Amino acid sequence: MPPGKVAQLIGGVLHTHPRPAARHTNAASVLGEELGPPFRRGRGGPGGWVILDGPELHLGADILVPDLSGWRRARMPEIPDAAFFTLPPDWVCEVLSPSTEAMDRDEKLPVYARECVAHVWLVDPIAKTLEVLRLDGDTYRVIATWRESARVHAEPFDAIELDLSLLWQL
């Protein structure tokens, strides 16, 4: 791909889009910073997770690049030394932007459901919202939506309180 582009292959269709804008990148980075210590490192939380920024996922014939992904250590005791991951994550976070929201919701969610990703978070840095989705059979059910500066306990990371206002600060 040309510099500054992200490519994903969904349902046999190649999707390209520009690298995310600052607001998008900031929200994803801050969320990773907040979840890492308690869940990846076990500082101030239970640990037991591998959380990665922007991993390339090869899920069947589909190639997806979520903003953040997490695997329970029980399922991924060690990070494979590979350019991409074939083990579906237990959690993904998509940070929505005007150019990718439809793809994230309409095309990527069904792939995550097919691969049994238990939780999906949709973060919208423009609307300042967090939607938490839980796999319910073959589809996702929205279990909570929070806005602005809410302080939340969001599955599967409900062991800590997350201050959403941190995600929107530039």
HUNORNOR-V992330 format. One record per run of one state. SS is the DSSP state (helix for helix, strand for strand, loop for the rest). FROM is the first residue (numbers start at 1). LEN is the number of residues. If there is no record, write none. Layout:
# HUNORNOR-V992330
ss:SS from:FROM len:LEN
ss:SS from:FROM len:LEN
This chain:
# HUNORNOR-V992330
ss:loop from:1 len:4
ss:strand from:5 len:6
ss:loop from:11 len:2
ss:strand from:13 len:6
ss:loop from:19 len:3
ss:helix from:22 len:20
ss:loop from:42 len:7
ss:strand from:49 len:5
ss:loop from:54 len:2
ss:strand from:56 len:4
ss:loop from:60 len:2
ss:strand from:62 len:4
ss:loop from:66 len:2
ss:strand from:68 len:5
ss:loop from:73 len:12
ss:strand from:85 len:1
ss:loop from:86 len:5
ss:strand from:91 len:6
ss:loop from:97 len:4
ss:helix from:101 len:14
ss:loop from:115 len:4
ss:strand from:119 len:6
ss:loop from:125 len:4
ss:strand from:129 len:8
ss:loop from:137 len:2
ss:strand from:139 len:9
ss:loop from:148 len:3
ss:strand from:151 len:2
ss:loop from:153 len:9
ss:strand from:162 len:2
ss:loop from:164 len:1
ss:helix from:165 len:4
ss:loop from:169 len:2
